Structure formats: C-alpha cells, structure tokens
C-alpha cells in the first residue's frame, strides 16, 4: 500500500468555531471529606456508550456524589450542545440525607442517530444549595461538566466486489488528502458494516485509524465526527474530522458543502479537521474505489486561450487523438459517442495525433468543443474528454468589467454601502457580499464556485442595467457601523467564459474619533444596549442593562455590570488613555465562578474566544453623546465584542458565563 502524506499544521491559524470532541475522560472518585456535605459534583467528566442496533431509547446512568452524607440538598442541571434536544434529564436532582451519591437517569432518542455516527451533549451543574469548600485537592477531583456520547455498535466485514471476469475480490480504495494531510494513499482495504448495504470504512487511514462514512440512497454521503489518530499537543487532544454539515450541526449546510458519490467509483467529500478550540482547515477531499479500468490511459486538458490547450497524461497513455467541432456538444451524448467512435476508428480527416503537452487550434467560429481520446501502447482507447471553449483572438466577445467599486454611502456612511458595477458582454453575474475577513478566509480555503454558490445572482433587469452606459448601482443597508466588507463577483458571457473581480471598503464609525474628555467624565452609571448571541443560535437579541464606572486611581477605573447575568457581576479594570480620550480594556483574569476560572476576553468574526494581550478594545464619547466601542489601533485582530470565558485551570472549556457574547455595544450615561 502506498502512502504519501504531509501534515499541514501550518493551516491551523484560523479557528472558526468551538466544538466538542468525543474523547472519553474519566475522573477520579473523591476521597472522604467530612467538612463539607453540601457540595455535589459529577463523578466523571465524560460518558461514552454504544447501544445495540435497533435500540429506540438509550439510557445513561449519571452519578452525582458528595464527600459526606448529612443533609438533603438540591442540584440544578442544564443540558447544552448541538444534540442536546435528543437527550432527556430532569433539571432538579435531590441527594437525600444519609446518602453519599445519587444516580440520575439520562435518556437519548436513538431514532435520530445515524448508524455509524454519534451524538453528544453536555450536562452542567448551574446551581447548588451551597458554595464550594476551601479544600483545593477536593476541588480538582470533581467536575461540574459532564459530556455524554451515544452511538450504535457496529460489526464489520470485508466489502467484496465482482470483477468483469466474475472474480470476487476485496474492494480497495485510494484517498486523496488536501486539508490536514497533503498527498494520497493507495490500496486501503474497504469494509462494510454487517447488516447494512451503505456504511463503509477504510482501514489504515491517515495516522493508522479507520475512516467510516455512510452513502445514502440519493448518493449523498455522511461523514460523522471521528478521530484521525493524530494527537495535537497544542491542545492535548486528538484531531477529529467530519463533513462540514455534521460539524455545524445543520443539515441544510449539505446544500452549500455537499458530500457526494458519483455512482461509480468516486466520493467527493467536503470535510473539516478540528479540535476543541477550532478547526485546522476545511475543503474537498476524495475517495476513489479501485476498479477494472485503473490501468486505462487517461488525459486531462486545460484551455489556455486563443485556441491553445495544455494536456496532461497518466503513465498508461502513449498518445492522444483529438478533434475540434463547432458549437457546444458537451451535453449531447449521442454526438459525443459518435465522434468518439470516429476518432477510435480513424474515420475523420481532422483527427490530430500527438503526445506533446501543448496543442493549438484556429477554429472558424467562436464557440467550439475539443474532444480528445487517450490511447495506450497497444492502441487501446481510454475515456474521452470534451471541453467547450471560446476562440476569441480579437477579444471582442470576452466578458469585461468596466467599473466595479463599493464604498460607504454618503447619505449614511455608518450603516449603508453602495455598490457600482458596469459590464460588457455579460450574460450573468453572480456575487457575494460578506465581512471582509470571513470572505478572505473562505477564498483561501474554498473554490470560488462554491463560495459564489451561497451568494446571489443579478436578475434580468439589474443585468441589463449593468450592461448600460451608466452601469448598475445597488445599496446594502443595516450593516454594522465601522465594519469592513467585501464584494466578490463572477461575470460570465454567453459562451460560459468567466472573469472575477472584487473590492472592499470600511464603513464610517462614530468611534473613529472620540471627544476630548477627562477621566472624571466617564465616572457614573450607564444603560448599555448590546447584541447578545448564544451558542444555540447565530441570531442576536438586543439586551439592555446597567453598567457603573468607578474611578479607582489616577488613570484607572472599575467597571461593574458588563456581564448581564443575574448571579455574576465582576469588576473589570479599565485604563484611561489621555491621548485617545478613552477607556481601554485588556483581557484579564476575574477569579472563580461556578468552580471555574473566568477570563474577560474578546471575539472576532473568525474567532469565538480571544484572551491574549495582543488585541484589546476601548470606548469613548462620540458626537452623538453615546459611548462607542472600537478595536484598539495596533491590535492583532479586529474585534467585534466581548465575553466572559470559562477556564478549567489553564484550559478553555468552550463555555462562557451565561453562554453569552456581547457585540455592537452602545452606552448611554444616566
């Protein structure tokens, strides 16, 4: 078996979102401690359970324990995670007098579980009858979070195929890596789950583990989350892989990031490689099942323009024969088969035979189709290729973009952007507008066709306007003040030729310049309005709450109330910057809450948790009389808001106090 792989860890710079990995971690049972009978915790950090196929409802037994056995006390539980709706548990548990522990049943709806995949949820203790004791050893031996993972038990057997000669052989496959690993791996054995016809796994994949996937009746493919066998020391855990829709927990994402089987030998998968803190990279990878024609000659061609093609041949190709026919016949199966037969039998006068990598034609019409057939040394033909191309030596029919720009709208430069486009020879225009850093990241990691596939297309009226002498002007309203945006467009002519163009801009912000005020002007009470998001929804809701700023030194203040959560009101330290007339906030440790360490940190479009000192935010008074927030000049990243991050020791748990992120913050003095 051939395996040529290179690990692409350099691609790990962008961590998009937080996920939970299915890694089992067993905690220790606490030792007796008679000084505190009121503290109740989970005995374990995680539970992983497999259920027999056909199980409708699975059950876990979760144990809550304490050091002593005196008194009756109550614990409040909360479930979270993308599969939380499949799990059922009572939200209030009582440990009675005389008991050291209590068992809590948790059920999971296995009807919604894909065979060969797993579902996960987290339980969290959100309330107790007493605060934690002072014994530090006691604290480290218990857990306030419990991860549950449920799946079905699978048994495997060799997957056999029948050759053209009637022989039964075990199926093998070649895997083409591009995201975490780079390279390919040939000769991997394929197995199938017993009792199924559509669940497969590849043996000795990646770092030596098994890679399993499911093929649906419509030839769509599901790749559930699974370890790749590579231990990433940066976060002390194994790297996982899944298809993007499974990672996002959103079935609709298969429309944008499909995983498909061509019905023959090839599986095209849109995968993401990730750890708890985020992803390393995502994009398409491929599995090709071995067949009877793997040694056939193969040719690939690329149109370079002006009638010129470059060709690539596999090692079994000795020569190539090609013709150019008028018009686009790529969708005409009968005509293609006719020309293929003519090439193989030498029944055309215009057949060109060659083995060089470059050929050029000078057709008499603009739209044409190249049809090429490779041959091996014995004269056996391989599959043909057909490529439509435009011959335009004078450049009179090529798509052109004569004007393209986006900029803040002069009437409302804070939340409205104007886009101007003028084209020539355009038959269609696809475009997408996004936050600049997000679209930049997509372009670095995904083909343009897939990116534009989630965008929009100009309708007939707008397309006609873009072809007119004045071009087309469109407006985007309701954008974030001070936001950086980018538009990417694809312009296509009637022959299918394409040209791409892009532009970006930054909207105006009241926070571009703060009013000259003293530190004492900041002291007082404020009403804050902020867009608040939770992990369960990307849709923000507006929350209003009170914040107090108290002077604590010559250039320092204490800010209370930034966390709109009833049982938590930390004090944030801010520094007055006289030159900028603002209060600056750095990431800072806020001590313990609910038995975890709290860190005041930030978020950005691509990052859900930032706590180093290379980026910070600041706020000041603006011309509208309100306090506006902005990213400090010179910060490593453009920040969009803040959150109160929860750490277990020095490890970020992926949770935040109240599960809240605060963005688009405005403060009005009372």
N, C-alpha and C positions, 0 to 999 in steps of 0.2 A: 504494500500500500504506500502510495506517495503522499507525503505531507510537507507542503512548503508554506510555512506560516510566519508572519512577523507581527508582533503585538504593537498596536497603535496607541499606546498610552498617552502620547502627546496630544491626542484628540480629546483629552478629558478636561479641557479648560472651561467649557461651558456646562454648568449644572443647571438644568432647566426646572426640574420639579422634584418634590420629595415623594418617595415611595417606601413601602415596607417590603423587606425581603423575607422569604420563607426559610429562615435559618433557625434551627432549634437551639435554644439556650436554656439550660436547666439551672435554676437557682438552688441555693442550699437551704436546708431546713434550719430555722433559728434555734439557738440554744436557749434554755430557760432563763427567764429574767423576771423575777417576782416584783420588780419595782414599777412595772407598767403593764397592767392587764388590759388597758383600754385600746392599745394600738393593734390594729388588724391590717394585715397585708396579704397579697398573693404569695403563695409559697414558691411559685415558679415564674419565670419570665416569659416562657412560651410553651405551648402545647401543640404538637403535630399529630394528627390522627388520620389513618386511612380506613375507609369503610368498604364493605363488600359491595360489588356491583349490584344494582337493583335496590339499594337502600334508599328509602324515601326521606327519612329524617334521621340524621346522625346526632349523637349526644356526647358532649364532653362533661367531665366532672372536674370542676374548678375548686381548688381548696383555698379558703381564707383561714389564716391562723393568727394567733397572738401568743405572747410569752407566758401569760398567766391564764387563769380560768375563773377569775372572780368578776361578777357583774354581768349585766346584759347590755350589750351595746349594738349600735346600728351603723351600717356602712352603706353609702350611696355609690352605685355603679353607673358607668356610662360606656356605651359602645361607640366605636368610630371606625373609619376605614371605608374603602370603596365597596366592599362586600358586606358592610355592617347590616344591611337590610335583610340578609339571609340568615343572620344569627338572632336567636331569641334568648333573653335572660331577664330576670326580674331586676328592677332598678334599686330595690332596697333589700338588704340582707341583714339578718339579726343573728348575732352569736350569743347564745343564752348563757346564763350563769352556770358555772361548773364545766364548761367545755373550752378546750384549747383551740379547737378549729371547727369549721363548718364546711360542708360540701355544697356547692352551688351548681345545679344542672344548667348547662347551656346547650340549646339545640340548634341545628343548622339544617336548612332546607336543601337537601341534596338533589332535588329535582332540577335545580337551576345550575348544577355543577356540570361542566363539560368533562366527559370521560377523558382522563389523561391530563387534566389540569387541576388546579387547586384554588380555593377561595380563602381569604384571610379577613380577619377583623381584630381589633384591639379592644380590650376592656381596660377601663381606667377607674381608679378609686377617686371620686371627686368630693367626697365628704365623709367625715367620721365624727364620733362623739367626743374625740379628744385630740390634742396636738401630739406630735411626735415626742418621744422621750429624749433624754440627753446622751444616751449611750451610743457613741459613734459606731462601734462594732455591730450593734443591734441594727442600726440604720442600714448598713451595707448588706446585710443578709436577707433583706426583704425587698419586694418590688411593688410599686404602685401601678405598674402597667403589665398587662398580660396579652401576648399575641397568640391568636388561635388560627390554625391552618387545617383545612379539611380537604380530602381528596378521595378518589376511589382507588382500590387496589387493582393493579394490572398485572397480568401474566403475559409473557412474550414468547413468540416462536419465530423461526426463520421465515421471511417472506420470499416465496418462490415465484419465479416467472418461467414461462414456456418459450423457448427459442423457436425460430422459424423451422428448425429441423425437428421440433417436437420434444427436445430435451428439457428436463426440469433442472433449473439452477437457482441458487440463492441470488436474489437481487442485490446488486451493489450500486453505489452512488458516488458522484463527485460533488464536493461542496466548494463553492466559490465565496471566500470571505472578503469583506471590504471595510467593515466598521471598527471592530475591536481588534481582530486579526486582519492581516492582509495576505492574500495568496490563495492556494487551493489545496484540496485534499482528495485524492482519488482512492477508489477501491474500498470504501467503507461498506460494511455489511449492513443490510436493512432487515429489521424485524418488524412484525406486526403483532398488535395486542390480540391475545386469544379471545374469540367470541366477537370480534369486530372485523369489519372489512375496510376501515378507513383511518385507523390510528397506527402510526408508524414511528419507529425511532431509528436513528443512525448510531452505530456503535463506534466507539473510539473517536468521538467528535471533539474538536477544539483541544482542550487540555487533557483529553482522555476520558471524558464523560459521555453519556448518551444524550442525544438530541431528539426530542419527540415532537410530533405535530399531528394535527387532525385534518383530513381532507373531507369537506362537506359534499353533499350531492350535487351542488351547483359549481363544483370545482374551486370554491373559495377555501382558504386554508387558515387554520387557527394554530398559533404557536404560543402556548401558555408560558408563564414565567417559570424559569428553571435555571439552576446554577450551571455556569460554563466550566467549572472546575478550576478557575484561576482565582487565587487568593490575593486580594488587593490590600497591601499593607498600609496604604494611605488611610483606609477607614477600618482596617482589621476585620474584613469580611470577604465573602466570595462575591464575585461579579455575577449578575444574573442577566438573562436575555429573554425577551418575549417579543411578540409582534406589537406594533405601536398601539393598536386599538386595545389590546389586553392591558398594556402598561397604563394607558389613560383611563381604563375602565369605561370606555364609551364605544358601543357597537357601531355608532354612526361614523366613527373615525375610519372604518374599513372603506368608506366611500372615497376618502382622501388618501389613505395609506393601505391600498389593497394588498392582500396576500392571495396568490392565485396559482392554480395548476393548469397547464395548457392542454391537459387531457392526454398527453403523450408521455413525455419524459421529464419536463422542466417545471420546477416550482420556483416562483419568484416571490420573495418574502420581504416585507418592509419591517425590519427589526430594530430594536433599541437595546443597547447594553447599559446596565445601570447598577448602582449600589444605593445604599440608603440615602446618601447625600445628593444623589442626582445621576445624570447619565453621562456616559463617555462619548457616545455618538449614535446616530441612527441613520438608516437608509436601506437601500435594497441589497439583498444577498440572494444567492441562487443555489438550488439543488438540482442536479441532473442525474436521473436514473440511467444506468447503463442499458444499452440496447444492442440489437444485432447489427446496427449500422454505425457503430462508434468509429470504425476504421474507414469510413467513406471519405472521399475528398470533399473539402468544404472551402468556399470562397466567401469573402466579405468585401464590400466596396464602399467608398466614400466619395461623394461628389465634391470636387474642389472648385467648381465654377468654370464658365467658359468652355463647357464640353469636356472637361478633364476629370478623370476618375483615378483614384488610387485604390489598389487591390491588396488584400492580404489572403494568404493561402495556408491551410494546415499542412502538416507534414506528409499527408497522404495524397496531396494534389501534385500532379505532374504538369498539367497545362490547363488552360481555361479557354472556352469559346464563348463569344458574346455577339449580340446584335443590338442595334438601337432602332426602335419602332416609334412611329409618330403617335402622339396623344398619350393619355394616361390609361394604361391597361392593367394597372396593378390590382384592380378589383374584378377583372374579367378572367375568371378561372379557365373558361373554355379557350380563350385566346392564348393565355399563358401556356396551357398544356399543348396547344397546337405549335407554338413557337419552340417550346422545349423539345418536342419530338423532331421538329425540323432541324434544330441545332444538333441533336444527337445523331441524326441520320445524314447530316450534311446536305439538306435539301433547300438551302438558301444561298444566294450568291453573295450576300453581305455579311457572312459569318467571319469574324476575326478570331484567329487562334493566336494565343500569346502565353507567355509565362512571366513576363515582366510585371512590375508592380504599378506601372503608370501607363494609361492609355487615354487618347483624346479623340473625340468625335466632333464633326461640324454639321449638325443636322440643319434641315431647311425650314423647320418650324420651331416656335418657342417651347412648346410642351412635348416631352418625349419620355420614353421608358427604356432604360437599359435592362436587358435580360442576359444573364451570364450563367454558364454551367461549368463546374469544375470536373476534371477527369483525372483518374489515377493512372499509373504507369501502364496498366493493362487496357486502358481505354474505357474503363467503367465510369459512367457519369454519376455525379452526386446530385444533391438537390440544387435547383436553380435559385437565383436571387433576382428580384425585379425591383428597380429603383426609378421612380419618376423624377425627372429633373427639368429645369428650365434653362434653355440656351438663349442667353441674352447678352451677346457680345457688345452691344451699344449701351446697355444699362438703361433702356427706356421702359422696361416693364417691372423692374425690381421694386419692392416696397421701400418707401422712404419716409423718414420722419423729419419734417422741415422745421418744426418748432415743438419743444417739449419742456415744460417747466412747472414746478409747484412753488408756492410762496404763501406767506400769511396774507389774508385778505385785508385790504387797507381799512375797510369799514369795521371789521372785528378781527384784529390780528392775534387775539388771545385764544380764540376757540374755533376759528374758521380758516380753512385753507383753500386757495384757488388753484386749479389745475388747468393748464392750457396745452392743447395738442393740435398740431396741424400735420396732415399726412398726404402722401401721394401714392397712388396705385394700391391702396389698402382695400382688401375685401373683408377683413375682420380685424378687430383689435381686442385682445384680452389684456386685463390689467389687474393689479392688486395693490392696495394701499395698507400699510401696517406701520407699527412703531419701527423706527429705523433699525435699532439693534436686533429686534426679532427677525425682521426680513433679512438683515445681513447674515444672521446665523442660519436661517433657512437656506439662503443661497450658497453658503459654504458647505452645507451638508445634504442638500437635496437637488435633484434635477429641476431645471426651470419649468418643465412641462407639468410636474406635479405641484409646484408652488402656484403656478398660474391656474391650475385646476381648481383651487379653492378660492379663486378670485372672481372677477366679473367680466362681462363682455359688453362692448358698446352695441346698443340696439341700432336698427336701421337709420333712424333719424339722427342720432348722435354720430354714427359713422359717416353719414352724408355731410354733416356739419364739419367733421374733422378733415374731410376732403375739400371743403370750400376755401375760398380765399382768406377768410378770417379765422379759420380753424374752429375748434370746439373749446368752450370754457365750462368747467364743472366746479362745484363747490362742495367741500366736506365741512359739515357743521358739527358742533358738540364735541370737539376734540379737547384733549387735556391741555390746559394752559402751560406754556413753556415746553410742550412735548416735541420730540424730534420724530419726524415722519418721512416715509419714503414711498414713492410710487414706482412700480416696475411694470412695463408694458411690452407686449408682443404684437407686432404689426405684420399681417400676412397678406400677400397678394392673391389673385385668383388662381394662381398655379401652385400655391402652397409654400412659396418661398417666404422666409421669416426674417425679421430684424428685431432686435431687442434694444430698449432704451430705458433709462432710469434717471430719477432726480430725487433730491431730498431737501428738506428745509426744517427749520426750528421755529415754532410759534413764539410770539411775544409772551412775556410773563411780567406781571406786576412785581415779581421778586427780582427782576433784572437789576433794579436799583432800590435800595432801602432808604427811607427817610432818615435824616440825621437826628438821632435821639440819644439820650443818655441811658445809663443802666437803670436809673430810678424810674424812667418812663415805662419800662417793661413790668415793673412790680405791680401786682394786682390780680384780680380774678377775671377769667375769660370764659366765654362759651365757645366750644370747639365744634365745628362741623367736619366730619371726615367720612370718606367712603370706606366701608368696612367689608372685608371678604373673609370667608371661612373656607376650610379645606373641602367642604361638601359642595360648594358652589363657586363658580367663577363670576357670578353676578354680585355686584356690590350693593349694599344697602347703606343709606345715609344714617349716621348716628350723631347725636348731639349730646355733649357732656361738658361738665365744668372742669376747668384747669386753673390752678393757682400758681403764680410765680412769686417766690420769696427771695429777697436778697440775703445772701449768706456771707459775702465778702466784697472786697473792693471791685472784683471783676467776675464774681461767681453768683449763681442763683440756684435755688432748689425749685424743681417743677413737680407738682403733685397733680394727679388726675389724668395723666396721658393714657393710662390703661382703664378703659371703660368696662370694668369687671367688678361686680359687687363686692367680692371678698378679697380684692387685691388693689392696693393703692400705693405703689412705690414712689420714692423720691428720686427724680432724675437730676443729675448735676449738669448745669449748663455754664458756658463761659461767655462773657460779654467780649465782643471783638470791636474795640472803638473805631478802627479804620473802616469797618464794614457796617457799623451801627446795627449789629445783630447779636443774637444768642446762638452759640454753636453747640451742637450735641454730638458727642462721640459715643461709640459703643461702650457699654460699661456693665460691670457685674453688679447685680442688685441683691445678691444673697439668695436665701431659700424661700420657696413657696411650694406647698403641697409636696414637700420632701424632695424637690428637685431644685437645682440652681437656675436662677433667672438671669438672663443677659438681655439688656436693651440693645437691639440690633436693627438692621435695615433690610429693605427688599428693593429689588430692581425688576425690570421686565423679564430678565432671564434667570434671576436668582431669587429664591424664596427665603434665604437666610444668610445675612452678611453680618459678621461680628468682628472683623479685624479693624485695625486703626487706619487703613489706607483710604477709607471713604467716610464721610460724615455729612450731616445736614445742619442747616441753620435757618432761623426765621427772624423776620424784622417787619417793621411797619412800612406799609406802602401807601401810595397816593389815595387809595380807596378807603384808608383808615383801618384796614384789616391787617393782621399778621399773616404773612405768606411764608411758606417753607420752600427751600431750594437745596440742591446739592452744593456742597462747598466746592469752590473753584479748586482744581488740582486733585480732586478725588479720583480714585482709580476707576470707579463706575458711576454712572448716572443713576441716582437713587430715586425711587418713587414713593417711599413711605417707610414706616417702622413697624416693629412687632416685638413682643416680649418672648424671647426664645427660651425654651426649657432644656436644660442640660442634665444628663446623668453623669456626674463627675465632670470630665472634660469632653464627653461625647454628646453631640447634639441629638436629641431624641426625635426631632422632626415635628415636635409639638410646640404650640405657643399658648401662653396664658389666654384662656377664653377661646382658643382656636381662632384668634382674630389678627388680621393685617389691616393697618391704617394707612390710607392714601388720600391724596387731594385734600390736604388739611388746611383749613382756614380757621383763624382765631379772632374773635371779636371781644374787645375789652368791655367789661360791665361797668 
